[in-house]
Amino acid sequence: MTVSRPLLVAAIGLIALQNSLLHAEELPSAIKAMESKGAKIAGSFDAPDGLRGYAAEYQNHGIALYLTADRKHVLVGNLYDEQGNDLSKGPLDTLVYAPMAKEVWAKMENSAWIADGSKTAPRVVYLFSDPNCPYCNMFWEQARPWVNSGKVQLRHIMVGIISETSPAKAAALLADKSPENALQAHEKAGKSSSLKPLANIPKDIQTKLDDNQQLMTDLGLSATPSIFYLDDQGHMQQQQGAPRPEMLQKILGLK
């Protein structure tokens, strides 16, 4: 399952409109003070006992802010009812995490990736991949039944972080006349791969590598493979490292 570009643009535009309307209402001073500390207010929501809830993004995480009835104090954290239900989860999922996920998915879609599998596959999985990463190769092997059956397309966002030869090897794959075939041969060979680092990296290829690396940094990632997929409800999920066998169906779907 993939998210179409028109839907992504519409969703991001809607969030921008919500944000502008929210600020047009003039945020209370106590909430503005949280903005000055780095919280990005995504929207407000109803809360019990005179509280007013605000959903915010802070350092790539969602946080719930609760303005007290006197409008002078803010409580930060999740709010639970007497049954133990998390009253903050719904607003954070809707106002923060869903828009963040759609924006991240769109950025990965626009990154420099190499396709592995059919372009008509019903499920797309992104992974940040280093040519020298044994766990990337392990996941490549794990995914063969799904890829070969046409059910999944892996999209390798190439980076070079593991060793000195990684950037030039990633560049060699991206610069190849047939990146898909080059990646296939490299992964199939495993430790016996004959992939040579590119001696001179063209400027456009270096830009692609730099952009991929910046996206990885922006997402707070530091290792490969970092795997992103949409679950059965269409929610973006992340897996760090080669997944355990019992996780494969969640990531790749039914065989």
C-alpha positions as CSV (number, residue, x, y, z in Angstrom):
1,M,0.0,0.0,0.0
2,T,1.4,3.4,-1.0
3,V,0.2,7.0,-0.3
4,S,-0.4,8.9,-3.6
5,R,1.2,12.3,-4.1
6,P,-2.1,14.2,-4.4
7,L,-3.2,12.8,-1.0
8,L,0.1,13.7,0.5
9,V,0.1,17.2,-0.8
10,A,-3.5,17.7,0.3
11,A,-2.8,16.3,3.8
12,I,0.3,18.5,4.3
13,G,-1.7,21.5,3.0
14,L,-4.5,20.8,5.4
15,I,-2.1,20.7,8.4
16,A,-0.6,24.0,7.3
17,L,-4.1,25.5,7.1
18,Q,-4.9,24.1,10.6
19,N,-1.7,25.6,12.0
20,S,-2.4,29.0,10.4
21,L,-6.0,28.9,11.9
22,L,-4.6,27.9,15.2
23,H,-2.2,30.8,15.4
24,A,-4.9,33.1,14.0
25,E,-6.9,32.3,17.2
26,E,-3.8,33.6,19.2
27,L,-2.2,31.0,21.3
28,P,-2.2,31.5,25.1
29,S,1.0,33.0,26.5
30,A,1.8,29.8,28.3
31,I,1.6,27.7,25.1
32,K,3.6,30.3,23.3
33,A,6.3,29.9,25.9
34,M,6.4,26.2,25.0
35,E,6.9,27.2,21.4
36,S,9.8,29.3,22.3
37,K,11.4,26.1,23.8
38,G,11.1,24.3,20.5
39,A,7.6,22.8,20.6
40,K,5.8,23.0,17.2
41,I,2.1,23.3,18.0
42,A,0.1,21.1,15.5
43,G,-3.4,21.6,16.9
44,S,-5.6,21.8,19.9
45,F,-8.2,19.3,21.4
46,D,-10.7,19.0,24.1
47,A,-9.6,17.7,27.6
48,P,-11.4,17.1,30.8
49,D,-11.7,19.2,34.0
50,G,-11.1,22.7,32.5
51,L,-7.9,21.6,30.7
52,R,-7.3,22.5,27.0
53,G,-5.1,20.1,25.1
54,Y,-2.5,21.0,22.5
55,A,-0.7,18.5,20.4
56,A,2.9,19.4,19.6
57,E,6.0,18.0,17.8
58,Y,9.2,18.3,19.8
59,Q,12.5,16.8,18.4
60,N,10.7,14.5,16.1
61,H,8.4,13.2,18.8
62,G,4.8,14.0,19.7
63,I,4.0,15.6,23.1
64,A,0.7,16.5,24.7
65,L,0.5,19.9,26.4
66,Y,-2.4,20.7,28.8
67,L,-3.3,24.3,29.5
68,T,-4.8,24.7,33.0
69,A,-8.1,26.6,33.5
70,D,-6.3,29.7,34.6
71,R,-4.5,29.7,31.3
72,K,-1.2,30.4,33.1
73,H,0.2,26.9,33.5
74,V,1.0,24.0,31.2
75,L,1.3,20.3,32.1
76,V,3.3,18.2,29.7
77,G,2.7,14.4,29.4
78,N,0.0,11.9,28.6
79,L,-3.4,12.1,30.4
80,Y,-5.2,8.9,31.5
81,D,-8.7,8.4,32.7
82,E,-9.9,6.2,35.6
83,Q,-10.0,3.1,33.3
84,G,-6.4,3.7,32.3
85,N,-7.2,4.9,28.8
86,D,-4.6,7.2,27.3
87,L,-6.5,10.4,26.4
88,S,-3.5,11.8,24.6
89,K,-2.9,9.1,22.1
90,G,-5.7,9.8,19.7
91,P,-5.0,13.6,19.3
92,L,-1.2,12.9,19.0
93,D,-1.8,10.2,16.4
94,T,-4.1,12.4,14.4
95,L,-2.5,15.8,14.7
96,V,1.2,14.9,15.0
97,Y,2.2,11.4,14.0
98,A,0.0,11.0,10.9
99,P,1.2,14.2,9.3
100,M,4.8,13.5,10.2
101,A,4.6,10.0,8.7
102,K,3.1,11.3,5.5
103,E,5.8,13.9,5.2
104,V,8.5,11.4,5.9
105,W,7.1,8.9,3.4
106,A,7.0,11.7,0.7
107,K,10.6,12.6,1.4
108,M,11.7,9.0,1.0
109,E,9.7,8.7,-2.2
110,N,11.6,11.7,-3.5
111,S,15.1,10.4,-2.4
112,A,17.7,8.6,-4.5
113,W,16.6,5.0,-4.2
114,I,17.2,1.9,-6.2
115,A,14.2,-0.4,-6.9
116,D,14.3,-4.1,-6.1
117,G,11.2,-5.7,-7.4
118,S,8.2,-5.0,-9.6
119,K,7.1,-1.4,-10.0
120,T,3.5,-2.7,-9.8
121,A,4.0,-4.5,-6.5
122,P,1.1,-3.6,-4.1
123,R,3.5,-3.0,-1.2
124,V,6.5,-0.7,-1.1
125,V,9.2,-0.9,1.6
126,Y,11.9,1.7,2.0
127,L,15.3,1.0,3.6
128,F,18.4,3.0,4.1
129,S,21.1,0.7,2.8
130,D,24.9,0.7,2.8
131,P,26.7,-1.5,0.3
132,N,29.0,-2.8,3.0
133,C,26.1,-3.6,5.4
134,P,25.8,-7.4,6.1
135,Y,22.4,-6.8,7.8
136,C,21.1,-5.1,4.7
137,N,22.2,-8.1,2.7
138,M,20.4,-10.3,5.2
139,F,17.2,-8.4,4.8
140,W,17.6,-8.6,1.0
141,E,17.8,-12.4,1.3
142,Q,14.8,-12.5,3.8
143,A,12.7,-10.6,1.4
144,R,13.3,-12.7,-1.7
145,P,10.0,-14.7,-1.6
146,W,7.9,-11.5,-1.4
147,V,10.0,-9.7,-4.0
148,N,10.2,-12.6,-6.5
149,S,6.5,-13.2,-6.3
150,G,5.8,-9.5,-7.2
151,K,4.1,-8.7,-3.9
152,V,6.8,-6.3,-2.6
153,Q,9.1,-3.7,-4.0
154,L,12.1,-2.8,-1.8
155,R,13.5,0.7,-2.4
156,H,17.1,1.0,-1.3
157,I,17.9,4.6,-0.2
158,M,21.7,4.4,-0.7
159,V,24.0,5.8,1.9
160,G,27.7,5.3,2.8
161,I,28.3,5.2,6.5
162,I,29.9,1.8,7.5
163,S,33.4,2.0,6.1
164,E,35.7,4.2,4.0
165,T,34.6,2.5,0.8
166,S,30.9,2.7,1.5
167,P,30.2,6.1,-0.1
168,A,32.1,5.3,-3.3
169,K,30.4,1.9,-3.5
170,A,27.0,3.5,-3.0
171,A,28.0,6.0,-5.8
172,A,28.9,3.1,-8.1
173,L,25.5,1.6,-7.7
174,L,23.7,4.9,-8.3
175,A,25.8,5.8,-11.3
176,D,25.5,2.4,-13.0
177,K,23.7,2.3,-16.3
178,S,21.3,-0.3,-14.7
179,P,21.3,0.4,-11.0
180,E,18.7,-2.3,-10.4
181,N,20.8,-5.0,-12.0
182,A,23.9,-3.8,-10.3
183,L,22.3,-3.9,-6.9
184,Q,20.9,-7.3,-7.6
185,A,24.3,-8.7,-8.6
186,H,25.9,-7.1,-5.5
187,E,23.4,-8.4,-3.0
188,K,23.2,-11.8,-4.6
189,A,27.0,-12.2,-4.4
190,G,27.1,-11.2,-0.7
191,K,30.6,-11.3,0.7
192,S,31.9,-12.3,-2.7
193,S,30.6,-9.2,-4.4
194,S,32.9,-7.7,-7.0
195,L,31.4,-4.2,-6.6
196,K,34.3,-1.6,-6.9
197,P,34.2,1.8,-5.3
198,L,33.8,4.6,-7.8
199,A,37.1,6.4,-8.2
200,N,35.6,9.7,-9.1
201,I,32.1,10.5,-8.0
202,P,30.2,12.7,-10.4
203,K,28.7,15.9,-8.8
204,D,25.1,14.8,-9.4
205,I,25.7,11.4,-7.7
206,Q,27.5,13.1,-4.8
207,T,24.5,15.4,-4.4
208,K,22.1,12.4,-4.2
209,L,24.3,10.7,-1.6
210,D,24.5,13.9,0.4
211,D,20.7,14.3,0.3
212,N,20.2,10.7,1.4
213,Q,22.6,11.1,4.2
214,Q,20.9,14.4,5.3
215,L,17.5,12.7,5.3
216,M,18.9,9.9,7.4
217,T,20.3,12.4,9.8
218,D,17.0,14.4,9.9
219,L,15.2,11.2,10.9
220,G,17.6,10.5,13.7
221,L,18.9,7.3,12.2
222,S,22.5,6.1,12.7
223,A,22.5,2.5,11.4
224,T,21.5,0.4,8.4
225,P,19.2,-1.1,7.5
226,S,16.6,1.3,8.7
227,I,13.3,0.0,7.3
228,F,10.1,1.9,6.8
229,Y,6.8,0.3,5.8
230,L,3.0,0.9,6.0
231,D,1.1,-1.6,8.2
232,D,-2.3,-3.1,7.3
233,Q,-4.0,0.1,8.6
234,G,-1.8,2.3,6.4
235,H,0.3,3.6,9.3
236,M,4.0,4.1,8.8
237,Q,6.1,1.8,11.0
238,Q,9.9,1.5,11.4
239,Q,12.2,-1.5,11.9
240,Q,15.9,-1.0,12.8
241,G,18.2,-3.7,11.6
242,A,17.4,-7.0,9.9
243,P,14.1,-8.1,11.3
244,R,13.4,-11.3,13.2
245,P,11.6,-14.0,11.2
246,E,8.4,-13.4,13.0
247,M,8.4,-9.7,12.0
248,L,8.7,-10.4,8.3
249,Q,5.0,-10.8,7.7
250,K,4.3,-7.5,9.4
251,I,6.8,-5.7,7.2
252,L,6.3,-7.5,3.9
253,G,2.7,-8.9,4.2
254,L,1.5,-12.3,3.4
255,K,3.6,-14.4,1.1
